[in-house]
């Protein structure tokens, strides 16, 4: 819980972020509007909507912080205008359509915190025709980068840590994106816009995106930097770009390549990405092109290096779990599965929780050595699957 509170402290302490959302909400939310706040956290965006004149705010939050959200709202005198809903927004039904849906579910690379999934669902089920989302669209930007420290974190697995061979890890490590901070001097070329997405209309299938970045200075290419620029309202943008005049305090992403490449001014880096926004699956292909070799036509560039990586290849998948996904696998419930089914069957709308706890302990004493252990397991199941 302490880590959660500190995370929200950092959000609130980011003056650039808070100023941007305050200005955007003031610009978009009109007096009498109905507003939906997705992933409300401390409820700050809902409070800003109330200040802007919203007559009602639906504050939707899946975690237990929603009790603090209620207290914060009460402390600021807006309790009568806010409805609190503890659930994931995709599992919620609302009694009315909203004028505005707002959320700060913007990941380090823009789409990677689930914003497309939540906004698409919100547009279909929550927004009235002509309703507005904050943000309205998100640009994904990429640039070739020289970042020795981030690249060394990947190459660490080739360095025999503790005197042992950990090289099997490298194949996973090089297929993973890493949170990173970039300085302007680490960019080897100007950023390119890979895509501009309306998060409420982003497709669920693979997006194939391509950008070309001319190399502006000589250096060593270690990978690709990725960040976002979000249009919160017609006159307000929010970005974690290293080139932004006032970036928010949110890291960007480093996409490594399997080998470092020396590049020179005049080279070009071709970046091809395939993305499934809803599943955060990504493939990045990086081709480095140099000037034509001597004797070749000037318009025929020479490919100096090529790398292809995918987060699918970076997943930690074990053979035991994969076997359970095969079509011919015949599953049977484990003892823990039997206990969970027992609880769900006892949740019949008639039996009190205390009796459910006693019955679960009676039936599953090999799993739960005491009534307290059984009660804890029952609480985990009932808080997740009952209403």
C-alpha positions in Angstrom: 0.0 0.0 0.0 2.9 2.4 0.8 4.2 2.0 -2.7 0.8 2.7 -4.2 0.5 5.9 -2.2 4.0 7.0 -3.2 3.2 6.4 -6.9 0.2 8.7 -6.6 2.3 11.2 -4.7 4.6 11.3 -7.7 1.7 11.9 -10.0 0.4 14.8 -8.0 3.8 16.3 -7.5 4.4 16.4 -11.3 3.4 20.0 -11.8 3.7 19.8 -15.6 1.3 16.9 -15.7 -1.2 18.5 -13.3 -1.2 21.8 -15.1 -1.8 20.1 -18.4 -4.8 18.1 -17.1 -6.2 21.1 -15.3 -6.0 23.2 -18.5 -7.4 20.5 -20.7 -10.3 19.6 -18.4 -11.2 23.4 -18.1 -11.2 23.6 -21.8 -13.3 20.5 -22.5 -15.7 20.1 -19.6 -18.7 22.4 -19.6 -21.1 23.4 -16.9 -23.6 20.6 -16.4 -21.5 17.9 -18.1 -21.4 14.2 -17.0 -17.9 13.0 -16.8 -16.4 9.5 -16.4 -13.0 9.1 -14.8 -11.4 5.8 -15.7 -8.8 4.3 -13.3 -9.6 7.2 -10.9 -6.8 6.6 -8.4 -6.9 9.5 -5.9 -9.8 11.0 -7.9 -7.8 14.1 -8.9 -9.1 14.2 -12.5 -12.7 14.0 -11.2 -12.0 16.8 -8.7 -10.8 18.9 -11.6 -13.9 18.1 -13.6 -16.1 19.2 -10.6 -14.1 22.5 -10.5 -14.8 22.9 -14.2 -18.5 22.6 -13.7 -19.4 18.9 -14.1 -22.7 18.1 -12.6 -21.8 14.5 -12.0 -18.6 12.4 -12.1 -18.5 8.6 -12.2 -15.2 7.7 -10.5 -14.3 4.2 -11.5 -11.4 2.5 -9.8 -10.7 -1.3 -9.4 -8.4 -1.1 -6.4 -9.0 -0.5 -2.7 -7.7 3.1 -3.0 -11.3 4.0 -3.9 -12.0 4.4 -0.1 -9.4 7.1 0.0 -10.9 8.6 -3.1 -14.2 9.0 -1.3 -12.5 10.6 1.7 -10.5 13.0 -0.6 -13.7 14.0 -2.4 -15.6 14.5 0.8 -12.7 16.6 2.2 -13.0 18.9 -0.9 -16.8 19.3 -0.8 -17.6 17.4 -4.0 -19.1 14.2 -2.5 -22.6 15.0 -3.7 -21.5 15.2 -7.3 -19.3 12.1 -7.5 -20.4 8.4 -7.8 -17.8 5.9 -6.8 -17.7 2.5 -8.5 -15.1 -0.1 -7.4 -14.6 -2.3 -10.5 -12.8 -2.4 -13.8 -14.5 0.0 -16.2 -15.1 -2.7 -18.8 -17.3 -4.6 -16.2 -19.3 -1.5 -15.3 -22.7 -0.3 -16.6 -23.7 3.3 -16.0 -27.3 4.7 -15.8 -26.6 7.6 -18.2 -24.3 8.6 -21.1 -21.4 10.9 -20.4 -20.2 14.0 -22.2 -16.5 13.4 -21.4 -14.4 10.4 -20.6 -11.0 11.2 -19.0 -8.1 9.0 -18.0 -4.4 9.1 -17.4 -3.8 5.5 -18.5 -1.0 6.6 -20.8 1.9 4.3 -20.8 5.6 5.1 -21.3 5.1 4.5 -25.1 1.6 5.8 -25.1 -0.6 2.8 -25.7 1.0 0.3 -23.3 -1.1 0.9 -20.2 -4.4 -0.4 -21.6 -5.7 3.0 -22.6 -6.9 1.8 -26.0 -8.9 -1.1 -24.6 -10.6 1.1 -21.9 -11.3 4.0 -24.2 -12.7 1.9 -27.0 -15.1 0.3 -24.5 -16.0 3.7 -23.0 -16.8 5.2 -26.4 -19.1 2.3 -27.2 -20.9 2.1 -23.8 -20.4 5.4 -21.9 -20.1 8.3 -24.3 -23.0 10.0 -25.9 -22.8 10.8 -29.6 -20.4 13.7 -30.0 -18.8 13.0 -26.6 -15.1 13.8 -26.0 -12.2 11.8 -24.6 -9.2 13.2 -22.8 -6.8 12.5 -24.5 -8.3 12.7 -27.9 -5.3 11.1 -29.7 -1.8 9.9 -28.9 1.3 10.1 -31.2 3.9 7.4 -30.9 7.4 8.8 -31.6 10.7 6.9 -32.2 14.3 7.8 -32.7 17.6 5.9 -33.0 19.5 6.2 -29.7 22.9 5.7 -28.2 22.4 4.6 -24.6 25.3 2.6 -23.4 23.9 2.1 -19.9 20.6 0.7 -21.0 22.3 -1.5 -23.6 24.7 -2.8 -20.9 21.8 -3.9 -18.8 20.8 -6.3 -21.7 24.4 -7.4 -22.4 24.8 -8.1 -18.6 23.5 -11.6 -19.3 26.5 -12.4 -21.6 29.0 -11.3 -18.9 29.0 -14.5 -16.8 27.5 -12.9 -13.6 28.6 -14.6 -10.4 30.9 -16.7 -12.6 28.2 -18.7 -14.3 26.9 -18.9 -17.8 23.6 -16.9 -18.0 23.6 -16.6 -21.8 20.1 -18.3 -22.2 18.6 -15.2 -20.5 20.0 -12.9 -23.2 17.5 -14.1 -25.8 14.7 -13.0 -23.5 16.4 -9.8 -22.4 17.0 -8.5 -26.0 13.3 -9.0 -26.8 12.0 -6.8 -24.0 11.3 -3.1 -23.8 12.9 -1.2 -20.9 11.8 2.0 -19.1 14.5 4.6 -19.7 15.2 8.3 -19.5 16.8 9.9 -22.6 18.8 13.0 -22.9 18.7 15.0 -26.2 22.4 14.3 -26.9 21.6 10.5 -26.8 19.4 10.8 -29.9 21.3 10.0 -33.1 18.6 11.4 -35.3 15.5 13.4 -35.3 12.4 11.7 -33.9 9.8 10.4 -36.3 6.1 9.9 -35.7 5.4 6.2 -36.0 1.6 6.5 -35.6 -1.1 8.8 -34.4 -3.8 6.9 -32.6 -7.3 7.8 -31.4 -7.3 5.5 -28.3 -11.0 5.1 -28.4 -10.9 3.8 -32.0 -7.6 1.9 -32.2 -7.9 -1.4 -34.0 -7.6 -4.7 -32.0 -5.6 -6.4 -34.7 -2.0 -6.0 -35.7 -0.9 -2.5 -36.6 2.1 -2.4 -39.0 3.9 0.9 -38.6 7.1 2.3 -40.3 9.3 5.3 -39.9 12.6 6.5 -41.3 15.1 8.4 -39.2 18.1 10.1 -40.8 21.2 9.9 -38.7 22.2 13.5 -37.7 25.5 12.7 -36.0 28.1 9.9 -35.8 27.7 7.5 -32.9 26.9 3.9 -31.8 23.4 2.7 -32.3 22.2 0.7 -29.3 18.5 0.6 -30.0 15.3 2.6 -30.5 13.8 5.2 -28.1 10.1 5.4 -27.9 7.8 8.0 -26.2 4.5 9.7 -26.7 2.8 13.0 -27.3 -0.8 13.1 -26.2 -3.4 15.7 -27.3 -5.4 16.2 -24.2 -7.6 19.0 -25.7 -7.4 21.3 -28.7 -4.8 23.5 -27.0 -3.1 21.2 -24.5 -0.5 18.5 -25.2 1.3 16.2 -22.8 4.6 14.4 -23.5 7.5 12.5 -22.0 9.7 13.4 -24.9 13.4 14.2 -24.1 13.0 17.1 -26.5 9.8 18.5 -25.0 10.1 22.0 -23.5 8.3 20.8 -20.4 8.2 16.9 -20.3 6.2 15.1 -17.6 8.0 13.0 -15.1 7.4 9.7 -16.9 10.1 7.5 -18.4 10.2 6.6 -22.1 11.0 3.1 -23.5 14.3 1.6 -24.8 13.9 -1.1 -27.4 17.3 -2.8 -27.6 19.0 -4.4 -30.6 21.2 -7.5 -30.4 24.4 -5.8 -31.5 25.7 -2.3 -31.4 26.2 -0.6 -34.8 28.5 2.3 -35.6 26.5 4.9 -37.6 27.6 8.1 -39.4 25.8 11.3 -40.4 23.9 10.5 -43.6 23.0 7.0 -42.6 19.3 6.2 -42.3 17.5 4.0 -39.7 14.4 2.2 -40.9 12.1 1.3 -37.9 9.2 -1.1 -38.6 6.9 -2.0 -35.7 4.0 -4.3 -35.5 1.7 -3.7 -32.5 -1.4 -5.2 -30.9 -2.4 -2.4 -28.5 -4.9 -4.5 -26.5 -2.3 -7.2 -25.8 0.8 -5.0 -25.6 2.5 -7.3 -28.1 5.2 -5.7 -30.2 7.7 -6.6 -32.8 10.4 -4.1 -33.8 12.6 -4.4 -36.9 15.6 -2.1 -37.2 17.5 -1.7 -40.5 20.5 0.5 -40.8 21.2 1.9 -44.3 24.4 3.6 -45.3 25.4 5.3 -48.5 25.8 3.3 -51.7 29.0 1.3 -51.9 31.7 2.6 -54.3 30.7 1.8 -57.9 27.0 1.4 -57.1 24.3 3.9 -58.2 23.9 6.7 -55.7 20.2 5.8 -55.1 21.0 2.2 -54.0 21.8 2.4 -50.3 23.8 -0.3 -48.5 22.2 -2.2 -45.6 24.8 -2.1 -42.8 22.8 -4.1 -40.2 19.3 -5.6 -39.6 17.7 -6.8 -36.4 14.2 -8.2 -35.5 12.9 -8.5 -32.0 9.5 -9.3 -30.4 8.1 -9.1 -26.9 6.6 -12.5 -27.6 10.1 -13.9 -27.8 10.8 -12.1 -24.5 7.9 -13.8 -22.6 8.8 -16.2 -19.8 6.9 -19.3 -20.9 7.6 -22.7 -19.3 6.8 -26.0 -20.9 4.4 -27.0 -18.0 2.2 -24.0 -18.6 2.3 -24.4 -22.4 1.2 -28.1 -22.1 -1.9 -26.9 -20.3 -2.9 -24.8 -23.3 -2.8 -27.6 -25.9 -6.2 -28.5 -27.4 -5.8 -32.2 -26.5 -5.0 -31.4 -22.8 -7.6 -32.7 -20.4 -7.7 -30.5 -17.3 -8.7 -31.5 -13.8 -9.0 -29.2 -10.9 -6.2 -29.1 -8.3 -7.0 -29.1 -4.6 -6.9 -25.3 -4.6 -9.2 -25.3 -7.6 -11.7 -27.5 -5.8 -11.6 -25.2 -2.8 -12.3 -22.2 -5.1 -15.2 -24.0 -6.8 -16.6 -24.9 -3.3 -16.7 -21.2 -2.3 -18.4 -20.1 -5.6 -21.0 -22.8 -5.2 -21.7 -21.8 -1.6 -22.2 -18.1 -2.7 -25.9 -18.9 -3.4 -27.4 -15.6 -2.2 -28.6 -17.2 1.0 -25.6 -18.5 3.0 -23.8 -16.0 5.2 -20.1 -15.5 4.9 -19.3 -17.0 8.3 -21.0 -20.3 7.4 -19.1 -20.4 4.0 -15.8 -20.0 5.9 -16.7 -22.8 8.3 -17.8 -25.1 5.5 -14.7 -24.5 3.4 -12.5 -25.3 6.4 -14.4 -28.4 7.1 -14.1 -29.7 3.5 -10.5 -28.7 2.9 -8.6 -29.1 6.1 -5.6 -30.5 4.2 -5.3 -27.1 2.5 -6.2 -24.8 5.4 -4.8 -25.7 8.8 -6.9 -23.2 10.7 -10.3 -21.5 10.3 -8.4 -18.2 9.9 -6.5 -19.5 6.8 -9.8 -20.7 5.3 -11.4 -17.3 6.0 -8.6 -15.5 4.3 -8.9 -17.6 1.2 -12.7 -17.1 1.2 -12.2 -13.4 1.4 -9.9 -13.4 -1.6 -12.5 -15.2 -3.7 -15.6 -13.4 -2.6 -14.1 -9.9 -2.9 -13.2 -10.8 -6.5 -16.2 -12.7 -7.8 -19.2 -11.6 -5.7 -21.3 -8.4 -5.5 
